[in-house]
Amino acid sequence: MQTLLTSGKDAAAAPLQTGALTDEEVVARVRAGDTHFFEVLMRRYNQRLYRAVRAILQNDADAEDALQQTYLNAYRHLAQFEGRARFSTWLTRIAVHEALSRRRRARDKPLGSGDAEQVERVVSAAPDPERQTYAGELGTLLESALAMLPHGYRSVFMLREIDGLNTAETAQQLRVSEGTVKTRLHRARDLLQRRLHEVTPAEAFRFGGSRCDTMVASVKSRLSGMNFADAGWVGGDAVSNLS
């Protein structure tokens, strides 16, 4: 069950039970000035969004940077969420766009000595020590197998099989046809099954516990220092409620 400790005058009060609130209700609370409720959205979607951007960027640190920027972008543009699509779809679209933009910029940037080592690690798909501390043996094997998939196959697989998007939603996120999504998903499954006897997608690229807490704290810190003109959809004191 999700809880959220209120801030300001209510800081000593019992935590609010937020699990029963829909995304749209939480967004409405944020836009009305209860901006500390933005934490609820971050905790709900940290795992989904991290998997999506990690599949594109293939690097933990880059994925975390992209995830943080995703939340900042979503907060700034929350007034643009009109409810025509699910909030999770709207938020995932922002995350995928941010990751793809970073990937394109990285391709255009000349390689330095450190970048060359990073590229070599990606190509070898060897699990790094940090990931080994929170992933089980099967999860590590799956991450390696996913890392070896072609980019187009990997992105489709993560959005469809792990994040739970349907074919139409995945096609919209990646700006490809539904037929392309189906074909890439079929080929991704085939390639993975050649490498793994059993596949448990939920074990891959986990992002919980202290990593989730650190991300939430980092985003809240940056939002607290944001120039209010950057998020003008709420009253003038709203940003201070994040602290």
C-alpha positions as a printed Julia matrix, in Angstrom:
243×3 Matrix{Float64}:
  0.0     0.0     0.0
  1.37    3.4    -0.93
  1.63    6.1     1.73
  2.76    9.69    1.65
  3.77   11.85    4.6
  2.26   15.31    4.25
  4.46   18.38    4.52
  4.29   21.81    6.09
  1.65   22.2     8.85
  0.6    18.57    8.46
  4.11   17.1     8.69
  3.36   15.5    12.07
  0.18   13.88   10.84
 -0.16   10.21    9.98
  0.9     9.24    6.46
 -1.79    9.54    3.83
 -2.99    6.3     2.23
 -2.6     6.92   -1.48
 -2.9     3.46   -3.0
 -6.61    3.91   -3.68
 -6.09    7.12   -5.65
 -6.07    6.84   -9.43
 -3.3     8.5   -11.43
 -5.75   11.13  -12.6
 -6.78   11.92   -9.03
 -3.15   12.27   -7.98
 -2.42   14.54  -10.95
 -5.41   16.69  -10.01
 -4.08   17.02   -6.46
 -0.65   18.06   -7.76
 -2.11   20.61  -10.14
 -4.3    21.98   -7.34
 -1.19   22.78   -5.31
 -0.58   19.59   -3.29
  2.66   19.07   -5.15
  4.06   16.64   -2.57
  1.68   14.13   -4.19
  4.04   14.05   -7.18
  6.07   11.57   -5.14
  3.2     9.08   -5.48
  3.56    9.13   -9.26
  7.32    8.7    -9.1
  7.07    5.68   -6.81
  4.37    4.12   -8.95
  6.33    4.39  -12.18
 10.01    4.3   -11.22
 10.25    0.61  -12.14
  8.35    0.82  -15.44
 10.13    3.92  -16.69
 13.56    2.72  -15.62
 13.13   -0.49  -17.6
 11.98    1.45  -20.65
 14.9     3.9   -20.69
 17.45    1.25  -19.63
 16.46   -0.89  -22.61
 17.25    2.03  -24.92
 20.39    3.44  -23.29
 21.96    0.15  -22.08
 23.7     1.86  -19.18
 22.52    2.18  -15.57
 23.87    5.69  -14.94
 22.53    7.09  -18.23
 19.16    5.47  -17.56
 18.92    7.04  -14.11
 19.81   10.47  -15.53
 17.14   10.05  -18.21
 14.6     8.94  -15.62
 15.27   11.97  -13.46
 14.91   14.29  -16.45
 11.69   12.52  -17.4
 10.1    13.47  -14.09
 11.31   17.06  -14.35
  9.85   17.32  -17.86
  6.57   15.72  -16.78
  6.26   18.11  -13.84
  6.9    21.15  -16.01
  4.35   20.05  -18.59
  1.72   18.52  -16.33
 -0.85   21.0   -17.62
 -0.54   19.34  -21.03
 -1.9    16.05  -19.69
 -5.51   16.15  -20.85
 -6.59   12.65  -19.93
 -7.2    11.44  -23.48
 -4.7     8.64  -22.89
 -3.77    6.92  -19.64
 -1.34    8.9   -17.5
  1.08    5.97  -17.57
  1.09    6.1   -21.37
  1.7     9.87  -21.37
  4.54    9.5   -18.86
  6.13    6.6   -20.7
  6.07    8.61  -23.92
  8.07   11.36  -22.21
 10.58    8.8   -20.9
 11.05    7.08  -24.26
 11.48   10.43  -26.02
 14.1    11.51  -23.47
 16.02    8.24  -23.81
 15.94    8.28  -27.61
 17.11   11.91  -27.63
 20.05   11.05  -25.39
 20.9     8.06  -27.53
 20.94   10.19  -30.69
 23.13   12.83  -29.02
 25.55   10.15  -27.83
 25.88    8.82  -31.37
 26.78   12.28  -32.65
 29.4    12.87  -29.93
 33.02   11.85  -30.63
 34.21    8.98  -28.45
 36.57    9.76  -25.62
 38.74    7.24  -23.8
 36.09    6.62  -21.14
 33.35    6.31  -23.76
 35.29    3.65  -25.63
 35.49    1.52  -22.48
 31.76    1.94  -21.94
 31.0     0.86  -25.5
 33.12   -2.24  -25.0
 31.19   -3.12  -21.84
 27.9    -2.76  -23.67
 29.04   -4.95  -26.54
 30.26   -7.68  -24.19
 26.98   -7.46  -22.21
 28.83   -8.4   -19.05
 26.83   -7.67  -15.85
 28.4    -4.94  -13.71
 28.97   -5.39   -9.94
 26.19   -2.99   -8.94
 23.56   -4.93  -10.82
 24.84   -8.24   -9.41
 24.02   -7.01   -5.92
 20.28   -6.78   -6.59
 19.65   -9.16   -9.47
 19.38  -12.92   -9.04
 21.22  -15.32  -11.29
 18.26  -15.67  -13.66
 17.75  -11.92  -13.78
 21.39  -11.39  -14.69
 21.17  -13.95  -17.47
 18.06  -12.29  -18.84
 19.61   -8.83  -18.73
 22.58  -10.1   -20.71
 20.28  -11.75  -23.24
 18.2    -8.58  -23.57
 21.33   -6.48  -24.02
 22.32   -8.6   -27.0
 19.01   -8.06  -28.78
 18.94   -5.5   -31.6
 17.73   -2.15  -30.3
 14.36   -2.27  -32.07
 13.58   -5.74  -30.74
 14.7    -4.91  -27.2
 12.56   -1.76  -26.93
  9.46   -3.58  -28.15
 10.05   -6.51  -25.8
 10.5    -4.28  -22.75
  7.4    -2.19  -23.43
  5.18   -5.15  -24.33
  6.3    -7.96  -22.05
  7.68   -6.15  -19.02
  5.86   -2.82  -18.85
  2.58   -4.37  -20.01
  1.72   -1.99  -22.85
 -0.53   -3.38  -25.56
  0.41   -3.49  -29.24
 -1.23   -0.19  -30.12
  0.35    1.65  -27.17
  3.79    0.25  -27.98
  3.45    1.27  -31.62
  2.49    4.79  -30.54
  5.42    5.09  -28.13
  8.0     3.95  -30.69
  6.28    5.56  -33.71
  6.13    2.37  -35.72
  3.23    0.35  -37.11
  1.41   -2.29  -35.07
  2.57   -4.87  -37.6
  6.17   -3.89  -36.92
  5.59   -4.26  -33.18
  4.19   -7.78  -33.64
  7.05   -8.83  -35.91
  9.76   -7.45  -33.64
  8.16   -8.98  -30.55
  8.01  -12.4   -32.21
 11.66  -12.2   -33.25
 12.74  -10.93  -29.83
 11.03  -13.86  -28.12
 12.65  -16.29  -30.52
 16.12  -14.87  -29.91
 15.66  -14.9   -26.14
 14.37  -18.45  -26.08
 17.5   -19.59  -27.85
 19.59  -18.27  -24.96
 17.39  -19.05  -21.96
 15.61  -22.19  -20.86
 13.1   -20.18  -18.84
 12.51  -16.44  -19.04
 11.17  -14.41  -16.14
 11.01  -10.83  -17.48
 10.04   -9.21  -14.16
 13.5   -10.07  -12.74
 15.3    -7.81  -15.22
 16.47   -4.25  -14.54
 14.88   -3.99  -11.11
 14.71   -0.49   -9.63
 13.39   -0.5    -6.09
 14.44   -0.04   -2.49
 17.2     2.48   -1.92
 17.57    3.22   -5.65
 13.91    4.24   -5.82
 14.26    6.35   -2.65
 17.37    8.07   -4.01
 15.65    8.91   -7.29
 12.61   10.36   -5.52
 14.78   12.46   -3.19
 16.9    13.75   -6.08
 13.9    14.79   -8.17
 12.2    16.45   -5.19
 15.37   18.41   -4.47
 15.6    19.67   -8.04
 11.91   20.54   -8.16
 12.18   22.47   -4.89
 14.83   24.68   -6.49
 12.92   25.15   -9.72
 12.06   28.65  -10.84
  8.31   28.77  -10.38
  7.84   30.2   -13.88
  8.9    26.76  -15.16
  5.77   25.19  -13.72
  3.09   27.83  -13.76
  0.04   25.56  -13.52
 -0.28   25.87   -9.71
 -0.31   28.59   -7.07
  2.83   30.49   -6.18
  3.68   28.5    -3.03
  3.18   25.07   -4.51
  6.77   24.2    -5.33
  7.81   24.71   -1.7
  5.42   21.9    -0.69
  7.81   19.36   -2.21
 10.34   19.78    0.58
